[in-house]
Amino acid sequence: MARTATAWWWLKAATASGGGVAVGGVALAALLREEARAARRKVEGRGVKQDPPSGDGLYGHRRGKPLVLAVLGDSTAVGLGVERASETPGVLVAAGLAELAERPVRLVRLAVSGAESCELEPQVDRALAEQPDVALIMIGANDVTTRTKTAVSVRHLEDAVKRLVAAGCEVVVGTCPDLGTIRPIAQPLRLLARKWSRELAEAQTIAVVEAGGRTVSLGSLLGPTFASDRTMFSKDEFHPSALGYAQAAAVLLPSVADAVGVWPASADRGVRPIRRGTVRPVAEAAAKAASRTGTEVQPAEVRGSDTGPWGPWALLRRRRPPEIPTPEEAEESAEASVGA
């Protein structure tokens, strides 16, 4: 989400009660407007004003041709809310991927704080110039805050995924987080935020899978744990803290690693059968994933066909999150690559 200005959407959304927000009654509309104003005051008073360093560069202790990881999206992909590059999701995923791949990983962070899905195109242009092996996209919160139509938002994301896939790049998308966990927002506005977030996450999953990418649900990640643990949020109570980003990276890393063929099969052994994978129509898989933390959805085939009577097939699975490098270990990984 954008910096302190993100709170403006609460006021904008609240005043839309006669249109996009299906609520009734002047009293309720007045309540929503007041909640939005209160949220804006709280967030602006605690605003995070500067992006952390990008952390671009090589990670890993091994030699070999580096895998290229491009990170696109909004402030969540940037890591807004922390101060050190080693605390950002891009660096944490890059360092973890280097360990799993046993080869260097070159990180290129192209995400922009405040970006909406319609602003992915120039990020993709820059990414393609880097010839990435895998792209991690985290996007959607600002589309909700600006009340962009879901169909419009998803179309831009789908176009971005298609361009990357066509260039031979694997794509993993962390879907829209659950904005209903943001503490400065009171009920009932918080319920609306949760509803809009999950609707977008579900639509994103369908579009990304149909475009040849895979998604990981971040919706509930910013859910029960974040809702009950203040340490998961940064000081603005909008963006994750270092601990929160580490949890997000742990959920995303298995899918990124699997996309480039370095996720060990043994890592998923011993888990419950439902976690090993279930093939369903993509719309059904998307609905399930939108409400379950860390659920991965990717294209699948049934009897040699990628499409069934209810639309494209999708593989729905939940993986066991690995241990993520600590910020200190991530810094050591970068230093080792420089000295190699």
C-alpha positions as CSV (number, residue, x, y, z in Angstrom):
1,M,0.0,0.0,0.0
2,A,1.1,3.6,-0.5
3,R,2.6,5.4,2.4
4,T,0.5,7.6,4.7
5,A,-1.8,8.6,1.8
6,T,-3.2,5.0,1.8
7,A,-5.7,6.0,4.5
8,W,-7.5,8.3,2.1
9,W,-9.2,5.3,0.6
10,W,-11.1,4.6,3.8
11,L,-12.8,8.0,3.5
12,K,-13.4,7.5,-0.3
13,A,-14.8,4.0,0.3
14,A,-17.1,5.1,3.1
15,T,-18.6,7.8,1.1
16,A,-19.4,5.3,-1.7
17,S,-22.2,3.7,0.3
18,G,-24.8,4.5,-2.3
19,G,-22.9,2.7,-5.1
20,G,-20.0,0.3,-4.8
21,V,-20.6,-0.4,-1.2
22,A,-24.0,-2.0,-0.7
23,V,-24.9,-0.6,2.7
24,G,-28.1,1.1,3.6
25,G,-29.0,4.0,5.8
26,V,-27.7,7.5,6.4
27,A,-26.6,6.6,9.9
28,L,-24.4,3.7,8.7
29,A,-22.9,5.9,6.0
30,A,-22.1,8.6,8.6
31,L,-20.5,5.9,10.8
32,L,-18.3,4.6,8.0
33,R,-17.2,8.1,7.1
34,E,-16.2,8.8,10.7
35,E,-14.3,5.5,10.9
36,A,-12.4,6.4,7.8
37,R,-11.4,9.8,9.1
38,A,-10.2,8.2,12.4
39,A,-8.2,5.6,10.5
40,R,-6.6,8.3,8.4
41,R,-5.6,10.3,11.4
42,K,-4.0,7.3,13.1
43,V,-2.0,6.1,10.1
44,E,-0.8,9.6,9.1
45,G,0.5,10.1,12.7
46,R,2.6,6.9,12.4
47,G,3.5,7.0,8.8
48,V,6.4,5.1,7.3
49,K,8.0,7.6,4.9
50,Q,11.0,5.8,3.3
51,D,11.5,2.6,1.4
52,P,14.2,0.2,2.7
53,P,17.3,-0.4,0.5
54,S,16.6,-2.7,-2.4
55,G,19.0,-5.4,-1.6
56,D,19.7,-5.9,-5.3
57,G,22.6,-8.2,-5.9
58,L,23.9,-11.8,-5.6
59,Y,23.0,-14.2,-2.8
60,G,24.4,-17.6,-1.9
61,H,27.6,-19.4,-1.0
62,R,27.9,-21.6,-4.0
63,R,29.4,-21.0,-7.5
64,G,27.5,-21.4,-10.8
65,K,25.3,-19.4,-13.1
66,P,22.9,-17.3,-11.0
67,L,19.2,-17.7,-11.0
68,V,17.6,-14.4,-11.6
69,L,14.7,-13.5,-9.2
70,A,12.7,-10.4,-10.1
71,V,10.3,-8.9,-7.5
72,L,7.5,-6.8,-8.7
73,G,4.4,-5.2,-7.1
74,D,3.6,-2.6,-4.4
75,S,5.0,-1.6,-1.0
76,T,4.5,-5.1,0.3
77,A,7.0,-6.4,-2.3
78,V,9.2,-3.4,-1.5
79,G,9.2,-4.3,2.2
80,L,7.9,-0.9,3.4
81,G,7.9,-0.8,7.2
82,V,11.4,-2.2,7.8
83,E,14.7,-0.4,7.7
84,R,17.2,-3.0,6.5
85,A,17.3,-4.7,3.0
86,S,17.9,-8.0,4.8
87,E,14.4,-7.8,6.4
88,T,12.6,-7.4,3.1
89,P,10.7,-10.3,1.4
90,G,12.7,-10.1,-1.7
91,V,16.1,-10.6,0.1
92,L,14.7,-13.3,2.4
93,V,13.3,-15.3,-0.6
94,A,16.5,-14.8,-2.6
95,A,18.7,-16.0,0.2
96,G,16.5,-19.0,0.9
97,L,16.3,-19.8,-2.8
98,A,20.1,-19.8,-3.1
99,E,20.3,-22.3,-0.3
100,L,17.7,-24.6,-1.9
101,A,19.2,-24.3,-5.4
102,E,22.8,-24.6,-4.3
103,R,23.7,-21.9,-6.7
104,P,23.8,-18.1,-6.6
105,V,20.6,-16.0,-6.9
106,R,20.6,-12.5,-8.3
107,L,17.8,-10.3,-6.9
108,V,16.3,-7.5,-8.9
109,R,13.7,-5.5,-7.0
110,L,11.4,-3.6,-9.3
111,A,8.4,-3.1,-7.1
112,V,7.2,0.4,-6.3
113,S,5.4,1.6,-3.2
114,G,1.9,2.6,-3.9
115,A,1.7,0.7,-7.2
116,E,-1.6,-0.6,-8.5
117,S,-2.0,-3.5,-10.9
118,C,-2.4,-1.0,-13.8
119,E,1.2,0.1,-13.1
120,L,2.7,-3.3,-13.5
121,E,3.5,-2.8,-17.2
122,P,6.6,-0.6,-16.8
123,Q,7.8,-3.0,-14.0
124,V,7.5,-5.9,-16.4
125,D,9.3,-4.0,-19.1
126,R,12.3,-3.6,-16.7
127,A,12.0,-7.2,-15.6
128,L,12.2,-8.6,-19.1
129,A,15.4,-6.7,-19.7
130,E,16.9,-8.7,-16.8
131,Q,15.9,-12.1,-18.3
132,P,14.5,-13.4,-15.0
133,D,14.1,-17.1,-14.3
134,V,11.3,-16.5,-11.9
135,A,9.2,-13.4,-11.0
136,L,7.5,-12.8,-7.6
137,I,4.6,-10.4,-7.8
138,M,2.9,-9.0,-4.7
139,I,0.0,-6.7,-5.7
140,G,-3.6,-5.9,-5.0
141,A,-3.9,-3.8,-1.8
142,N,-3.9,-0.5,-3.6
143,D,-6.4,-1.7,-6.1
144,V,-8.7,-2.3,-3.1
145,T,-8.0,1.0,-1.5
146,T,-8.7,2.9,-4.7
147,R,-11.8,0.8,-5.3
148,T,-10.6,-0.2,-8.8
149,K,-13.0,-2.5,-10.5
150,T,-11.9,-6.1,-10.0
151,A,-12.1,-6.9,-13.7
152,V,-9.9,-4.0,-14.5
153,S,-7.3,-4.8,-11.8
154,V,-7.2,-8.5,-12.8
155,R,-6.8,-7.8,-16.5
156,H,-3.6,-5.8,-15.8
157,L,-2.2,-8.5,-13.6
158,E,-3.1,-11.2,-16.2
159,D,-1.4,-9.2,-19.0
160,A,1.8,-8.9,-16.8
161,V,1.8,-12.7,-16.1
162,K,1.3,-13.5,-19.8
163,R,4.2,-11.4,-20.9
164,L,6.5,-12.9,-18.3
165,V,5.5,-16.5,-19.1
166,A,5.8,-15.9,-22.8
167,A,9.5,-14.8,-22.2
168,G,10.1,-18.2,-20.4
169,C,9.9,-16.8,-16.9
170,E,8.1,-18.6,-14.1
171,V,5.6,-16.5,-12.2
172,V,4.5,-16.7,-8.6
173,V,1.9,-14.1,-7.4
174,G,1.2,-13.4,-3.7
175,T,-2.5,-12.5,-3.9
176,C,-4.1,-9.5,-2.2
177,P,-3.7,-9.5,1.6
178,D,-6.6,-9.3,4.0
179,L,-7.0,-5.6,4.7
180,G,-9.6,-6.5,7.3
181,T,-6.8,-7.0,9.9
182,I,-5.7,-3.4,9.9
183,R,-5.9,-2.2,13.5
184,P,-6.8,1.5,12.9
185,I,-10.0,0.4,11.1
186,A,-13.0,-0.1,13.2
187,Q,-16.1,-2.3,12.5
188,P,-18.1,-2.4,10.3
189,L,-15.6,-0.8,7.8
190,R,-13.2,-3.6,8.6
191,L,-15.6,-6.2,7.4
192,L,-16.0,-4.5,4.1
193,A,-12.2,-4.3,3.7
194,R,-12.0,-8.0,4.3
195,K,-14.7,-8.8,1.8
196,W,-13.2,-6.6,-1.0
197,S,-9.7,-8.1,-0.3
198,R,-10.9,-11.7,-0.6
199,E,-12.9,-11.1,-3.7
200,L,-9.9,-9.6,-5.4
201,A,-7.6,-12.4,-4.2
202,E,-10.0,-15.0,-5.7
203,A,-10.2,-13.2,-9.0
204,Q,-6.4,-12.8,-9.1
205,T,-6.0,-16.6,-8.7
206,I,-8.2,-17.5,-11.5
207,A,-6.6,-15.0,-13.9
208,V,-3.0,-15.9,-13.0
209,V,-3.5,-19.7,-13.3
210,E,-5.2,-19.2,-16.6
211,A,-2.3,-17.1,-17.7
212,G,0.2,-19.9,-16.8
213,G,1.4,-18.7,-13.4
214,R,0.8,-19.8,-9.9
215,T,-0.5,-18.0,-6.8
216,V,0.0,-18.2,-3.1
217,S,-2.7,-16.9,-0.8
218,L,-1.5,-14.1,1.5
219,G,-5.1,-13.3,2.6
220,S,-5.2,-15.2,5.8
221,L,-1.5,-14.7,6.4
222,L,-2.4,-11.1,7.4
223,G,-5.3,-12.7,9.3
224,P,-5.5,-14.6,12.7
225,T,-1.8,-14.2,13.6
226,F,-1.6,-10.6,12.5
227,A,-4.9,-9.7,14.0
228,S,-3.8,-10.9,17.4
229,D,-0.1,-10.1,17.4
230,R,1.0,-6.5,17.2
231,T,4.6,-7.5,16.6
232,M,3.6,-8.6,13.1
233,F,2.9,-5.0,12.0
234,S,5.3,-2.1,11.6
235,K,4.8,1.1,13.5
236,D,2.2,2.4,11.0
237,E,0.0,-0.7,11.7
238,F,-0.6,-1.0,7.9
239,H,2.5,-2.8,6.7
240,P,4.2,-5.9,8.2
241,S,7.1,-5.7,10.5
242,A,10.4,-7.6,9.9
243,L,8.7,-10.6,11.6
244,G,5.7,-10.3,9.5
245,Y,7.7,-10.1,6.3
246,A,9.7,-13.2,7.4
247,Q,6.4,-15.1,7.8
248,A,5.3,-14.0,4.3
249,A,8.6,-15.0,2.8
250,A,8.3,-18.5,4.4
251,V,5.0,-19.0,2.7
252,L,6.2,-17.8,-0.7
253,L,9.6,-19.5,-0.8
254,P,8.3,-23.1,-1.4
255,S,6.3,-22.0,-4.5
256,V,9.1,-19.9,-5.9
257,A,11.6,-22.8,-5.4
258,D,9.2,-25.3,-6.9
259,A,8.6,-23.0,-9.9
260,V,12.3,-23.3,-10.8
261,G,12.5,-27.0,-9.9
262,V,14.6,-26.8,-6.7
263,W,11.9,-27.5,-4.1
264,P,12.8,-31.0,-2.6
265,A,10.1,-33.6,-2.9
266,S,11.0,-34.8,0.6
267,A,9.9,-31.4,2.1
268,D,6.2,-32.3,1.5
269,R,6.4,-35.9,2.8
270,G,4.6,-36.7,6.0
271,V,2.0,-34.0,5.6
272,R,-1.7,-34.6,5.5
273,P,-2.9,-35.9,2.1
274,I,-4.9,-32.7,1.5
275,R,-1.7,-30.7,1.6
276,R,0.0,-32.8,-1.1
277,G,-2.4,-31.5,-3.7
278,T,-5.9,-31.6,-4.9
279,V,-7.0,-31.0,-8.5
280,R,-10.2,-28.9,-8.9
281,P,-11.8,-26.5,-11.3
282,V,-9.8,-23.2,-11.1
283,A,-12.8,-21.2,-9.8
284,E,-13.3,-23.7,-6.9
285,A,-9.6,-23.8,-6.1
286,A,-9.5,-20.0,-6.1
287,A,-12.4,-19.7,-3.7
288,K,-10.7,-22.2,-1.3
289,A,-7.3,-20.5,-1.5
290,A,-8.6,-17.0,-0.8
291,S,-9.5,-18.0,2.7
292,R,-6.6,-20.3,3.6
293,T,-3.1,-19.0,4.4
294,G,-0.3,-20.1,2.2
295,T,-2.4,-22.1,-0.3
296,E,-0.8,-22.5,-3.7
297,V,-2.8,-22.8,-6.9
298,Q,-1.2,-23.7,-10.2
299,P,-2.3,-25.1,-13.6
300,A,-2.9,-28.8,-13.8
301,E,-4.0,-31.5,-16.2
302,V,-6.5,-34.4,-15.8
303,R,-6.2,-37.3,-18.2
304,G,-4.0,-35.2,-20.5
305,S,-6.3,-32.2,-20.6
306,D,-5.9,-28.8,-18.9
307,T,-9.6,-28.0,-19.1
308,G,-12.6,-29.8,-17.8
309,P,-16.4,-29.3,-18.0
310,W,-16.2,-26.5,-15.4
311,G,-13.2,-24.7,-16.8
312,P,-9.4,-25.0,-16.4
313,W,-8.0,-27.5,-13.9
314,A,-5.9,-26.2,-11.0
315,L,-3.7,-28.0,-8.5
316,L,-4.5,-26.8,-5.0
317,R,-1.9,-27.5,-2.3
318,R,-0.5,-26.4,1.0
319,R,3.2,-26.8,1.7
320,R,5.2,-26.9,4.9
321,P,6.9,-23.5,5.3
322,P,10.7,-23.9,5.5
323,E,13.0,-22.1,7.8
324,I,13.8,-18.6,6.4
325,P,17.3,-17.1,6.7
326,T,17.5,-14.5,9.5
327,P,18.4,-11.0,8.3
328,E,21.9,-11.6,9.5
329,E,22.2,-14.8,7.5
330,A,20.8,-13.0,4.5
331,E,23.5,-10.4,4.8
332,E,26.2,-13.1,5.1
333,S,24.8,-14.8,2.0
334,A,25.2,-11.5,0.1
335,E,28.7,-11.0,1.4
336,A,29.7,-14.5,0.4
337,S,28.5,-13.9,-3.1
338,V,30.6,-10.8,-3.4
339,G,33.7,-12.6,-2.2
340,A,33.2,-15.6,-4.4
